[in-house]
Amino acid sequence: MFGKFLSHSSRFVMEGVKNLVPKKHNLPVTKLVAELVDTRETVGGLTTSAPVDPNEFLLFDPKLLHASSKDLVHARQGQLAQDVIVFVVGGGNYVEYQNIVDYAKQAGIQRITYGSIELVNPAQFIEQLARLGETL
C-alpha cells in the first residue's frame, strides 16, 4: 500500500517537474530562417507547418553571381549557409534574436546577424500598442 502511494506520488512530482522545465519552441522567424538557409533533407531538426517559397525572398550568394535561376537552385541543394543576415522590417526583440542564435549554434551556422528597424523594450512596446489602439 505504501509502495503504491509512493509510486503515484513520485509520478505526480515528475509530471510537475516536467511542467517547470521550459520547452524549446522556435519562433516563426527562426523557422523561416531554417527553411531558407538549410537546403539539406532535414531542416536542423525543425518542422514547419507550410513550406517556404524561396522565390519570395532575396538570397545573395557571390559565388553564384552569374548563374541562371535554374543553376542557382541546383547549386544550393544540400548546402547549409555559413553567413546569414536576418533583417526584420519593423520591430524586433531580444527573444527573436536569442532564438535565432540558438538555432544557428544547433545547425552549425558560423555567423548570423540579426537586425531590425526598431528594437524596443516591453514598456515601449506597450506604449506603441496604446498609440495604435487610439488610432483605431
GROMACS elastic network, one bead per residue, 0.5 to 0.9 nm:
[ bonds ]
;  ai    aj funct       b0    kb
    1     4     6  0.51581   500
    1     5     6  0.62984   500
    1     6     6  0.86145   500
    2     5     6  0.50373   500
    2     6     6  0.60629   500
    2     7     6  0.85265   500
    3     6     6  0.50050   500
    3     7     6  0.60544   500
    3     8     6  0.86340   500
    4     7     6  0.50473   500
    4     8     6  0.62265   500
    4     9     6  0.85496   500
    5     8     6  0.52383   500
    5     9     6  0.60544   500
    5    10     6  0.85044   500
    6     9     6  0.51422   500
    6    10     6  0.59988   500
    6    11     6  0.85056   500
    7    10     6  0.52887   500
    7    11     6  0.62258   500
    7    12     6  0.86544   500
    8    11     6  0.51421   500
    8    12     6  0.61630   500
    8    13     6  0.86897   500
    9    13     6  0.61683   500
    9    14     6  0.86182   500
   10    13     6  0.50466   500
   10    14     6  0.61580   500
   10    15     6  0.86593   500
   11    14     6  0.51217   500
   11    15     6  0.62840   500
   11    16     6  0.87116   500
   12    15     6  0.52343   500
   12    16     6  0.63833   500
   12    17     6  0.88090   500
   13    16     6  0.50578   500
   13    17     6  0.62509   500
   13    18     6  0.87252   500
   14    17     6  0.50070   500
   14    18     6  0.62136   500
   14    19     6  0.87501   500
   15    18     6  0.51313   500
   15    19     6  0.65214   500
   15    20     6  0.89709   500
   16    19     6  0.52240   500
   16    20     6  0.65787   500
   17    20     6  0.50668   500
   17    21     6  0.65452   500
   18    21     6  0.54416   500
   18    22     6  0.81730   500
   18    23     6  0.89978   500
   19    22     6  0.72422   500
   19    23     6  0.86180   500
   22    25     6  0.88698   500
   25    99     6  0.84907   500
   26    29     6  0.81323   500
   26    30     6  0.59518   500
   26    31     6  0.64479   500
   26    46     6  0.79647   500
   26    96     6  0.89181   500
   26    99     6  0.65867   500
   26   100     6  0.83265   500
   26   103     6  0.82357   500
   27    30     6  0.52667   500
   27    31     6  0.63817   500
   27    32     6  0.87410   500
   27    95     6  0.88461   500
   27    96     6  0.68737   500
   27    99     6  0.70151   500
   27   100     6  0.84112   500
   28    31     6  0.50590   500
   28    32     6  0.61475   500
   28    33     6  0.86381   500
   28    48     6  0.87323   500
   28    96     6  0.89208   500
   29    32     6  0.50194   500
   29    33     6  0.61990   500
   29    34     6  0.85999   500
   29    86     6  0.89177   500
   29    88     6  0.87896   500
   29    96     6  0.72448   500
   29    99     6  0.88705   500
   29   100     6  0.78274   500
   30    33     6  0.50628   500
   30    34     6  0.61199   500
   30    35     6  0.86634   500
   30    96     6  0.74820   500
   30    97     6  0.89067   500
   30    99     6  0.66647   500
   30   100     6  0.53622   500
   30   103     6  0.71767   500
   31    34     6  0.50149   500
   31    35     6  0.62602   500
   31    36     6  0.87261   500
   31    43     6  0.88744   500
   31    46     6  0.69593   500
   31    47     6  0.76481   500
   31    48     6  0.64792   500
   31   100     6  0.88903   500
   32    35     6  0.51902   500
   32    36     6  0.62880   500
   32    37     6  0.87041   500
   32    48     6  0.83386   500
   32    52     6  0.71383   500
   33    36     6  0.51860   500
   33    37     6  0.60070   500
   33    38     6  0.82061   500
   33    84     6  0.87369   500
   33    86     6  0.77270   500
   33   100     6  0.79874   500
   34    37     6  0.55853   500
   34    38     6  0.58148   500
   34    39     6  0.88082   500
   34    43     6  0.60112   500
   34    44     6  0.69059   500
   34    46     6  0.74333   500
   34   103     6  0.79348   500
   34   104     6  0.87961   500
   34   107     6  0.85908   500
   35    38     6  0.58804   500
   35    39     6  0.72519   500
   35    43     6  0.63924   500
   35    44     6  0.89892   500
   35    46     6  0.87263   500
   35    48     6  0.81857   500
   35    51     6  0.75032   500
   35    52     6  0.64235   500
   35    54     6  0.85120   500
   36    39     6  0.71798   500
   36    52     6  0.73541   500
   36    53     6  0.85948   500
   36    54     6  0.65097   500
   36    57     6  0.85028   500
   36    59     6  0.86573   500
   36    81     6  0.88936   500
   37    43     6  0.87392   500
   37    79     6  0.80858   500
   37    80     6  0.58919   500
   37    81     6  0.52629   500
   37    82     6  0.84871   500
   37    84     6  0.77212   500
   38    41     6  0.84283   500
   38    42     6  0.79986   500
   38    43     6  0.58383   500
   38    44     6  0.74558   500
   38    76     6  0.89489   500
   38    77     6  0.85603   500
   38    78     6  0.76241   500
   38    79     6  0.63356   500
   38    81     6  0.65727   500
   38   107     6  0.85597   500
   39    42     6  0.79299   500
   39    43     6  0.72799   500
   39    76     6  0.67723   500
   39    77     6  0.52609   500
   39    78     6  0.51442   500
   39    79     6  0.56050   500
   39    80     6  0.64022   500
   39    81     6  0.87257   500
   40    43     6  0.66047   500
   40    44     6  0.87385   500
   40    77     6  0.65689   500
   40    79     6  0.60441   500
   40    80     6  0.71074   500
   41    78     6  0.73151   500
   42    45     6  0.62956   500
   42    46     6  0.76702   500
   42    47     6  0.85401   500
   43    46     6  0.54923   500
   43    47     6  0.71575   500
   43   107     6  0.83331   500
   44    47     6  0.86189   500
   44   103     6  0.77994   500
   44   106     6  0.71557   500
   44   107     6  0.52854   500
   44   108     6  0.88808   500
   45   106     6  0.88861   500
   45   107     6  0.83963   500
   47    50     6  0.89537   500
   48    51     6  0.67938   500
   48    52     6  0.88667   500
   52    55     6  0.87349   500
   52    56     6  0.82962   500
   53    56     6  0.58432   500
   53    57     6  0.78174   500
   54    57     6  0.55667   500
   54    58     6  0.79470   500
   54    59     6  0.81951   500
   55    58     6  0.74648   500
   55    59     6  0.87404   500
   60    63     6  0.89774   500
   60    64     6  0.82682   500
   60    65     6  0.80469   500
   61    64     6  0.55193   500
   61    65     6  0.65414   500
   62    65     6  0.50971   500
   62    66     6  0.87439   500
   63    66     6  0.82662   500
   63    67     6  0.87496   500
   64    67     6  0.52129   500
   64    68     6  0.84494   500
   64    71     6  0.84606   500
   64    72     6  0.67005   500
   64    75     6  0.81567   500
   65    68     6  0.86904   500
   67    70     6  0.79632   500
   67    71     6  0.57418   500
   67    72     6  0.60047   500
   68    71     6  0.51967   500
   68    72     6  0.60936   500
   68    73     6  0.88346   500
   69    73     6  0.63958   500
   69    74     6  0.88575   500
   70    73     6  0.54279   500
   70    74     6  0.65869   500
   70    75     6  0.87284   500
   71    74     6  0.52097   500
   71    75     6  0.59491   500
   71    76     6  0.85881   500
   72    75     6  0.51422   500
   72    76     6  0.62217   500
   72    77     6  0.88039   500
   73    76     6  0.54131   500
   73    77     6  0.64737   500
   74    77     6  0.54594   500
   74    78     6  0.88740   500
   75    78     6  0.82965   500
   75    79     6  0.83094   500
   76    79     6  0.56702   500
   76    80     6  0.82627   500
   76    81     6  0.89395   500
   77    80     6  0.87483   500
   80   107     6  0.84382   500
   80   108     6  0.82998   500
   80   109     6  0.74162   500
   81    84     6  0.67082   500
   81   109     6  0.66600   500
   81   110     6  0.85272   500
   82   108     6  0.78581   500
   82   110     6  0.51439   500
   82   111     6  0.62279   500
   82   112     6  0.79953   500
   83   109     6  0.69234   500
   83   110     6  0.63523   500
   83   112     6  0.59066   500
   83   113     6  0.82372   500
   84   109     6  0.78403   500
   84   110     6  0.85158   500
   84   111     6  0.62901   500
   84   113     6  0.62742   500
   84   114     6  0.85939   500
   85   111     6  0.84265   500
   85   112     6  0.57336   500
   85   114     6  0.60958   500
   85   115     6  0.78558   500
   86   100     6  0.89995   500
   86   112     6  0.74992   500
   86   113     6  0.60179   500
   86   115     6  0.62413   500
   86   116     6  0.83483   500
   87    92     6  0.88038   500
   87   113     6  0.81466   500
   87   114     6  0.58568   500
   87   116     6  0.53436   500
   87   117     6  0.80971   500
   88    91     6  0.69921   500
   88    92     6  0.63974   500
   88   114     6  0.79323   500
   88   115     6  0.62427   500
   88   117     6  0.68477   500
   88   118     6  0.88964   500
   89    92     6  0.81523   500
   89   115     6  0.87117   500
   89   116     6  0.58763   500
   89   117     6  0.57941   500
   89   118     6  0.84538   500
   90   116     6  0.62243   500
   90   117     6  0.52197   500
   90   118     6  0.62439   500
   90   119     6  0.86977   500
   91   116     6  0.60471   500
   91   117     6  0.60158   500
   91   119     6  0.57480   500
   91   120     6  0.69614   500
   91   125     6  0.88747   500
   92    95     6  0.86413   500
   92    96     6  0.70914   500
   92    97     6  0.79758   500
   92   114     6  0.88639   500
   92   115     6  0.73552   500
   92   116     6  0.52653   500
   92   117     6  0.73160   500
   92   118     6  0.61485   500
   92   119     6  0.50823   500
   92   120     6  0.71296   500
   93    96     6  0.56042   500
   93    97     6  0.65293   500
   93    98     6  0.89005   500
   93   116     6  0.83570   500
   93   118     6  0.85033   500
   93   119     6  0.56875   500
   93   120     6  0.65783   500
   93   121     6  0.76195   500
   94    98     6  0.60477   500
   94    99     6  0.84496   500
   94   119     6  0.79429   500
   94   120     6  0.88497   500
   94   121     6  0.87219   500
   95    98     6  0.51852   500
   95    99     6  0.60617   500
   95   100     6  0.85993   500
   96    99     6  0.50789   500
   96   100     6  0.61660   500
   96   101     6  0.86027   500
   96   114     6  0.87658   500
   97   100     6  0.52314   500
   97   101     6  0.62016   500
   97   102     6  0.86534   500
   97   113     6  0.87185   500
   97   114     6  0.62184   500
   97   115     6  0.84099   500
   98   101     6  0.50134   500
   98   102     6  0.60932   500
   98   103     6  0.85759   500
   99   102     6  0.51577   500
   99   103     6  0.62716   500
   99   104     6  0.86920   500
  100   103     6  0.50408   500
  100   104     6  0.61519   500
  100   105     6  0.87369   500
  100   112     6  0.81101   500
  100   114     6  0.80559   500
  101   104     6  0.50053   500
  101   105     6  0.63276   500
  101   106     6  0.86736   500
  101   112     6  0.70689   500
  101   113     6  0.85983   500
  101   114     6  0.87192   500
  102   105     6  0.52431   500
  102   106     6  0.62692   500
  102   107     6  0.86330   500
  103   106     6  0.50356   500
  103   107     6  0.59574   500
  103   108     6  0.83711   500
  103   109     6  0.83915   500
  104   107     6  0.51451   500
  104   108     6  0.58429   500
  104   110     6  0.73909   500
  104   111     6  0.78131   500
  104   112     6  0.69647   500
  105   108     6  0.52923   500
  105   109     6  0.63151   500
  105   110     6  0.78285   500
  106   109     6  0.79452   500
  109   112     6  0.70627   500
  115   118     6  0.84402   500
  115   119     6  0.84471   500
  116   119     6  0.65163   500
  120   123     6  0.79471   500
  120   124     6  0.57229   500
  120   125     6  0.61093   500
  121   124     6  0.54071   500
  121   125     6  0.62553   500
  121   126     6  0.88674   500
  122   126     6  0.62540   500
  122   127     6  0.86015   500
  123   126     6  0.52234   500
  123   127     6  0.62328   500
  123   128     6  0.87126   500
  124   128     6  0.61889   500
  124   129     6  0.86576   500
  125   128     6  0.50880   500
  125   129     6  0.62824   500
  125   130     6  0.86781   500
  126   129     6  0.50119   500
  126   130     6  0.61757   500
  126   131     6  0.86913   500
  127   130     6  0.50609   500
  127   131     6  0.63141   500
  127   132     6  0.85971   500
  128   131     6  0.51226   500
  128   132     6  0.61080   500
  128   133     6  0.85480   500
  129   133     6  0.60348   500
  129   134     6  0.86387   500
  130   134     6  0.63071   500
  130   135     6  0.89011   500
  131   134     6  0.51346   500
  131   135     6  0.65807   500
  132   135     6  0.53433   500
  132   136     6  0.66205   500
  133   136     6  0.53261   500
